[in-house]
Amino acid sequence: MYRTLLITAILTALAFPVLAGPGHDHDGHDHSEPQLVITPITPNELRAGEKNEVILFIQDKSAKPVDVSQFEVLHTKPIHLLIVDPNLVDYHHEHPVQTTTGQYTFNFTPQTACSYRIWADVQLKGSDQQYIPIHLKGTNECKDNIAKTTNLEASSQGYDFKLKLDGDAKVGEAVMTSLTVTKDGQAVDFLEPVMGAFAHMVGFYEDYETIAHIHPMGEEPTDGAARGGPSLSFHIEPEKSGYLKLFAQVQIDGKQIFAPFSIEIK
């Protein structure tokens, strides 16, 4: 069963700076004037465990609908939506499709009854890249109940993931980080390209306002037949202290696999 939420996009509130190159962490937010804005105009609520169809209506500062051709293509897509619940447990990475000028739709199945926050990763042509938050109302306005424990190992869909930091994660200091993927103790060296990289790492700080988006170091794949792994290196330079929940995203046999980690930034 599909449930539809109609959102009018007037992207306000937080604006995030441009991503760094491959392997680099880029996080935080600034207060530059947003290029777009978002305001929910419907009382519809997300339903947990059901496929919800979400519609975004995107306008520029002059209230004109924004066509998909006005966006730069970033990592193979014009719009990336980074979606998570307030407890930083249920993460989704979606790409809306334009149905008519200014109107975009995507589907996702929330696993909780909480409201969710989207960070829209967008860049209008001739402008800077921004991360802009959107609120999707759930049936419950859940309170912050984040389990703030450090976790550097995860299992998902039969694959095992390990995260290793070469030193402590400290504010303003770069730390090299490696992600290793195995299955039944054997190295997985057949990671497929996903959005122009062999992996993506998205992090959410405990303030539920600041995010980090990191890509692996090294040359990015340009051929769909290319394969990567079992280890990928990342360069993380945290902006603030506190708890940071990280989600690694890879693709194997055409399926998206997400692995959750958590670290404490000193």
Summary of the structure (lengths in Angstrom):
residues: 266
radius of gyration: 18.0
end to end distance: 44.9
largest distance: 55.8
contacts: 871
relative contact order: 0.19
helix: 1%
strand: 51%
